[in-house]
Amino acid sequence: MLLASRYTVRAGRALLSGLPGVVLLPFVLPVPEGIPLAAVVVNPLGLLTLAALAGAWAAPKAGLGSALILGTSLRLRALAAWALAGIIMGAAIAISDHATAPVWNTVALPTLREGRDAADLALGVIYGGLTEEVLLRWGLMSLLALGLMRFLPRPLSLWVAAVLAALAFAVAHLPTVMIEAGTITPALMARTLIWNGLLGLAYGVGFQRHGLEAAILAHMATHLGFALTAI
């Protein structure tokens, strides 16, 4: 009974951590006429719930931490370093994305330095930083790491899980890019997978080294880095 209670508390905390991003969606995404606002949040909420449950079971067993969810130690200097790293990564990738636009941008899609507004920033910081990190790192990466530990040493399992979760993170961005561009080209696909894959891997490293909060702060700060280059 006590174990079940602890599991429920962990899952509930994880769900609440990612919930603000789901609540934000109807206010920042264009909703087609005739579609109820609630419909926009149904799928993300379902996935978030599954990820919260999966991570609540797998993360402690895999030795992955979170101060908010599991009560593990919170190292403020390390978190500050990951936040700073997120800003630097965001700025560097936005500048690189803009510089390489002649190679991949044949469809007049805004680069990461262009067309950014308050809604983009809110979506990136809140949905990206909170919801996506609960989905991809807390849920998916923890589950993958625990499964891989049956066959591989723990350090290698964590790295492989981080890579696989980063790949899933990158692939998950392709539908949005296809909608925005109206098509997908090999160069545009490569650009999307490379930038998001690198960022996802960095967030995974933050998660395994300093807990979910490091991944969350790095992800949030990345979008601040994007915004700074657009000023």
C-alpha positions as a Markdown table, in Angstrom:
| # | Residue | x | y | z |
|---|---|---|---|---|
| 1 | Met | 0.0 | 0.0 | 0.0 |
| 2 | Leu | 2.8 | 2.4 | 0.9 |
| 3 | Leu | 4.7 | 1.7 | -2.4 |
| 4 | Ala | 1.5 | 2.2 | -4.3 |
| 5 | Ser | 0.9 | 5.5 | -2.5 |
| 6 | Arg | 4.5 | 6.7 | -3.3 |
| 7 | Tyr | 4.1 | 5.7 | -6.9 |
| 8 | Thr | 0.8 | 7.7 | -7.2 |
| 9 | Val | 2.4 | 10.7 | -5.7 |
| 10 | Arg | 5.3 | 10.6 | -8.0 |
| 11 | Ala | 3.1 | 10.1 | -11.1 |
| 12 | Gly | 0.8 | 13.0 | -9.9 |
| 13 | Arg | 3.8 | 15.3 | -9.5 |
| 14 | Ala | 5.1 | 14.5 | -12.9 |
| 15 | Leu | 1.7 | 15.0 | -14.5 |
| 16 | Leu | 1.3 | 18.4 | -12.8 |
| 17 | Ser | 4.8 | 19.4 | -13.9 |
| 18 | Gly | 3.9 | 18.9 | -17.6 |
| 19 | Leu | 0.4 | 20.1 | -17.4 |
| 20 | Pro | 1.0 | 23.9 | -17.9 |
| 21 | Gly | 2.2 | 23.2 | -21.4 |
| 22 | Val | -0.9 | 21.2 | -22.3 |
| 23 | Val | -3.2 | 23.9 | -20.9 |
| 24 | Leu | -1.4 | 26.6 | -22.9 |
| 25 | Leu | -1.9 | 24.8 | -26.3 |
| 26 | Pro | -5.4 | 26.1 | -27.1 |
| 27 | Phe | -4.2 | 29.7 | -26.5 |
| 28 | Val | -1.2 | 29.7 | -28.8 |
| 29 | Leu | -2.0 | 27.2 | -31.5 |
| 30 | Pro | -4.4 | 28.0 | -34.3 |
| 31 | Val | -7.6 | 26.0 | -33.8 |
| 32 | Pro | -9.6 | 25.2 | -37.0 |
| 33 | Glu | -13.1 | 26.5 | -37.0 |
| 34 | Gly | -15.6 | 24.1 | -35.6 |
| 35 | Ile | -13.0 | 22.2 | -33.6 |
| 36 | Pro | -13.6 | 22.4 | -29.8 |
| 37 | Leu | -10.7 | 23.8 | -27.8 |
| 38 | Ala | -10.7 | 20.7 | -25.6 |
| 39 | Ala | -9.8 | 18.6 | -28.7 |
| 40 | Val | -6.4 | 20.3 | -28.9 |
| 41 | Val | -5.4 | 19.0 | -25.5 |
| 42 | Val | -6.8 | 15.5 | -25.6 |
| 43 | Asn | -3.9 | 13.7 | -27.3 |
| 44 | Pro | -1.1 | 15.6 | -25.5 |
| 45 | Leu | -2.8 | 15.1 | -22.1 |
| 46 | Gly | -3.1 | 11.3 | -22.8 |
| 47 | Leu | 0.6 | 11.0 | -23.7 |
| 48 | Leu | 1.6 | 13.2 | -20.8 |
| 49 | Thr | -0.4 | 10.9 | -18.4 |
| 50 | Leu | 1.3 | 7.8 | -19.8 |
| 51 | Ala | 4.7 | 9.4 | -19.6 |
| 52 | Ala | 4.1 | 10.5 | -16.0 |
| 53 | Leu | 3.1 | 7.0 | -15.0 |
| 54 | Ala | 6.0 | 5.4 | -16.9 |
| 55 | Gly | 8.6 | 7.7 | -15.4 |
| 56 | Ala | 7.2 | 7.3 | -11.9 |
| 57 | Trp | 7.9 | 3.6 | -12.2 |
| 58 | Ala | 11.1 | 3.6 | -14.2 |
| 59 | Ala | 13.1 | 6.7 | -13.2 |
| 60 | Pro | 13.8 | 5.7 | -9.6 |
| 61 | Lys | 14.7 | 2.1 | -10.6 |
| 62 | Ala | 17.1 | 3.5 | -13.3 |
| 63 | Gly | 18.7 | 5.9 | -10.8 |
| 64 | Leu | 17.5 | 9.0 | -12.5 |
| 65 | Gly | 16.5 | 12.0 | -10.3 |
| 66 | Ser | 14.2 | 14.9 | -9.9 |
| 67 | Ala | 13.9 | 17.2 | -7.0 |
| 68 | Leu | 10.3 | 18.1 | -7.7 |
| 69 | Ile | 9.1 | 14.6 | -8.3 |
| 70 | Leu | 11.4 | 12.3 | -6.4 |
| 71 | Gly | 12.8 | 14.6 | -3.8 |
| 72 | Thr | 16.4 | 14.1 | -4.9 |
| 73 | Ser | 19.0 | 16.7 | -4.2 |
| 74 | Leu | 18.9 | 20.0 | -6.0 |
| 75 | Arg | 22.3 | 21.5 | -7.0 |
| 76 | Leu | 21.7 | 25.1 | -7.8 |
| 77 | Arg | 25.1 | 25.8 | -9.3 |
| 78 | Ala | 24.7 | 22.9 | -11.7 |
| 79 | Leu | 21.2 | 24.0 | -12.6 |
| 80 | Ala | 22.4 | 27.5 | -13.3 |
| 81 | Ala | 25.1 | 26.1 | -15.5 |
| 82 | Trp | 22.6 | 24.0 | -17.5 |
| 83 | Ala | 20.4 | 27.1 | -17.9 |
| 84 | Leu | 23.4 | 29.1 | -19.3 |
| 85 | Ala | 24.3 | 26.2 | -21.5 |
| 86 | Gly | 20.7 | 26.2 | -22.9 |
| 87 | Ile | 21.0 | 29.9 | -23.8 |
| 88 | Ile | 24.3 | 29.3 | -25.5 |
| 89 | Met | 23.1 | 26.2 | -27.4 |
| 90 | Gly | 19.9 | 28.1 | -28.5 |
| 91 | Ala | 21.8 | 31.1 | -29.8 |
| 92 | Ala | 24.5 | 28.9 | -31.5 |
| 93 | Ile | 21.9 | 26.7 | -33.3 |
| 94 | Ala | 19.7 | 29.7 | -34.3 |
| 95 | Ile | 22.7 | 31.5 | -35.8 |
| 96 | Ser | 23.8 | 28.2 | -37.5 |
| 97 | Asp | 20.3 | 27.6 | -38.8 |
| 98 | His | 20.1 | 31.1 | -40.3 |
| 99 | Ala | 23.6 | 30.8 | -41.9 |
| 100 | Thr | 22.8 | 27.4 | -43.5 |
| 101 | Ala | 19.3 | 28.5 | -44.8 |
| 102 | Pro | 20.5 | 28.5 | -48.4 |
| 103 | Val | 21.2 | 24.8 | -48.2 |
| 104 | Trp | 17.9 | 23.6 | -46.6 |
| 105 | Asn | 15.4 | 26.4 | -47.0 |
| 106 | Thr | 13.8 | 26.1 | -50.5 |
| 107 | Val | 10.3 | 26.7 | -49.2 |
| 108 | Ala | 10.6 | 30.1 | -47.6 |
| 109 | Leu | 10.3 | 28.7 | -44.0 |
| 110 | Pro | 11.4 | 31.2 | -41.3 |
| 111 | Thr | 14.7 | 30.2 | -39.8 |
| 112 | Leu | 15.1 | 29.9 | -36.0 |
| 113 | Arg | 16.1 | 33.6 | -36.0 |
| 114 | Glu | 13.0 | 34.8 | -37.9 |
| 115 | Gly | 9.3 | 35.2 | -37.3 |
| 116 | Arg | 9.5 | 34.6 | -33.5 |
| 117 | Asp | 6.9 | 36.2 | -31.3 |
| 118 | Ala | 5.6 | 36.0 | -27.8 |
| 119 | Ala | 3.4 | 32.9 | -28.6 |
| 120 | Asp | 6.4 | 31.1 | -30.0 |
| 121 | Leu | 8.5 | 31.9 | -26.9 |
| 122 | Ala | 5.7 | 30.8 | -24.6 |
| 123 | Leu | 5.1 | 27.6 | -26.5 |
| 124 | Gly | 8.8 | 26.8 | -26.4 |
| 125 | Val | 9.5 | 27.6 | -22.8 |
| 126 | Ile | 6.3 | 26.2 | -21.3 |
| 127 | Tyr | 5.2 | 23.4 | -23.5 |
| 128 | Gly | 8.8 | 22.5 | -24.7 |
| 129 | Gly | 10.5 | 23.0 | -21.4 |
| 130 | Leu | 7.9 | 21.3 | -19.2 |
| 131 | Thr | 5.6 | 19.0 | -21.2 |
| 132 | Glu | 8.1 | 17.7 | -23.7 |
| 133 | Glu | 10.7 | 17.0 | -21.0 |
| 134 | Val | 8.2 | 15.0 | -19.0 |
| 135 | Leu | 7.2 | 13.1 | -22.1 |
| 136 | Leu | 10.7 | 12.5 | -23.6 |
| 137 | Arg | 13.1 | 12.5 | -20.7 |
| 138 | Trp | 11.0 | 11.6 | -17.6 |
| 139 | Gly | 8.8 | 9.0 | -19.4 |
| 140 | Leu | 10.5 | 7.7 | -22.5 |
| 141 | Met | 14.2 | 8.0 | -21.6 |
| 142 | Ser | 13.7 | 6.5 | -18.1 |
| 143 | Leu | 11.7 | 3.6 | -19.5 |
| 144 | Leu | 14.3 | 2.9 | -22.2 |
| 145 | Ala | 17.2 | 3.2 | -19.7 |
| 146 | Leu | 15.6 | 0.7 | -17.3 |
| 147 | Gly | 14.9 | -1.8 | -20.1 |
| 148 | Leu | 18.5 | -1.5 | -21.5 |
| 149 | Met | 20.0 | -2.1 | -18.1 |
| 150 | Arg | 18.8 | -5.7 | -18.4 |
| 151 | Phe | 21.4 | -6.2 | -21.1 |
| 152 | Leu | 23.9 | -3.4 | -20.8 |
| 153 | Pro | 26.0 | -1.7 | -18.1 |
| 154 | Arg | 24.1 | 1.3 | -16.5 |
| 155 | Pro | 26.4 | 4.1 | -17.9 |
| 156 | Leu | 26.0 | 2.7 | -21.4 |
| 157 | Ser | 22.3 | 2.1 | -21.0 |
| 158 | Leu | 21.8 | 5.8 | -20.0 |
| 159 | Trp | 23.7 | 7.0 | -23.0 |
| 160 | Val | 21.8 | 4.8 | -25.4 |
| 161 | Ala | 18.5 | 5.8 | -23.8 |
| 162 | Ala | 19.5 | 9.5 | -24.1 |
| 163 | Val | 20.3 | 9.0 | -27.8 |
| 164 | Leu | 17.1 | 7.1 | -28.6 |
| 165 | Ala | 15.0 | 9.7 | -26.7 |
| 166 | Ala | 16.7 | 12.5 | -28.6 |
| 167 | Leu | 15.9 | 10.8 | -31.9 |
| 168 | Ala | 12.3 | 10.5 | -30.9 |
| 169 | Phe | 12.3 | 14.1 | -29.8 |
| 170 | Ala | 13.7 | 15.1 | -33.3 |
| 171 | Val | 11.3 | 12.9 | -35.2 |
| 172 | Ala | 8.4 | 14.4 | -33.3 |
| 173 | His | 9.1 | 17.8 | -34.7 |
| 174 | Leu | 8.8 | 16.7 | -38.3 |
| 175 | Pro | 5.0 | 16.9 | -38.6 |
| 176 | Thr | 5.0 | 20.5 | -37.4 |
| 177 | Val | 7.7 | 21.4 | -39.9 |
| 178 | Met | 5.8 | 19.7 | -42.7 |
| 179 | Ile | 2.6 | 21.6 | -41.8 |
| 180 | Glu | 4.5 | 25.0 | -41.6 |
| 181 | Ala | 6.4 | 24.3 | -44.9 |
| 182 | Gly | 3.6 | 22.6 | -46.7 |
| 183 | Thr | 6.1 | 19.9 | -47.7 |
| 184 | Ile | 9.3 | 18.1 | -46.6 |
| 185 | Thr | 12.5 | 17.9 | -48.5 |
| 186 | Pro | 15.6 | 15.7 | -47.6 |
| 187 | Ala | 17.6 | 18.8 | -46.6 |
| 188 | Leu | 14.7 | 20.2 | -44.5 |
| 189 | Met | 14.3 | 16.8 | -42.8 |
| 190 | Ala | 18.0 | 16.6 | -42.1 |
| 191 | Arg | 18.1 | 20.1 | -40.6 |
| 192 | Thr | 15.1 | 19.3 | -38.3 |
| 193 | Leu | 16.6 | 16.0 | -37.2 |
| 194 | Ile | 20.1 | 17.4 | -36.6 |
| 195 | Trp | 19.2 | 20.5 | -34.6 |
| 196 | Asn | 16.6 | 18.8 | -32.5 |
| 197 | Gly | 18.6 | 15.6 | -32.1 |
| 198 | Leu | 21.6 | 17.6 | -30.7 |
| 199 | Leu | 19.4 | 19.5 | -28.3 |
| 200 | Gly | 17.5 | 16.4 | -27.2 |
| 201 | Leu | 20.8 | 14.6 | -26.5 |
| 202 | Ala | 22.0 | 17.6 | -24.4 |
| 203 | Tyr | 18.8 | 17.5 | -22.4 |
| 204 | Gly | 19.2 | 13.8 | -21.9 |
| 205 | Val | 22.7 | 14.3 | -20.5 |
| 206 | Gly | 21.4 | 17.0 | -18.2 |
| 207 | Phe | 18.7 | 14.6 | -16.9 |
| 208 | Gln | 21.1 | 11.8 | -16.2 |
| 209 | Arg | 23.7 | 14.0 | -14.5 |
| 210 | His | 21.6 | 16.5 | -12.5 |
| 211 | Gly | 18.0 | 15.4 | -12.7 |
| 212 | Leu | 14.9 | 16.4 | -14.7 |
| 213 | Glu | 15.2 | 20.0 | -13.6 |
| 214 | Ala | 18.5 | 20.4 | -15.5 |
| 215 | Ala | 16.8 | 19.2 | -18.6 |
| 216 | Ile | 13.8 | 21.4 | -18.1 |
| 217 | Leu | 15.9 | 24.5 | -17.5 |
| 218 | Ala | 18.2 | 23.8 | -20.4 |
| 219 | His | 15.2 | 23.3 | -22.7 |
| 220 | Met | 13.5 | 26.5 | -21.5 |
| 221 | Ala | 16.8 | 28.5 | -21.9 |
| 222 | Thr | 17.3 | 27.2 | -25.4 |
| 223 | His | 14.2 | 29.0 | -26.5 |
| 224 | Leu | 15.4 | 32.1 | -24.8 |
| 225 | Gly | 18.6 | 31.8 | -26.8 |
| 226 | Phe | 16.5 | 31.5 | -30.0 |
| 227 | Ala | 14.7 | 34.7 | -29.0 |
| 228 | Leu | 17.8 | 36.6 | -28.2 |
| 229 | Thr | 19.2 | 36.1 | -31.7 |
| 230 | Ala | 16.0 | 37.4 | -33.2 |
| 231 | Ile | 16.2 | 40.8 | -31.4 |
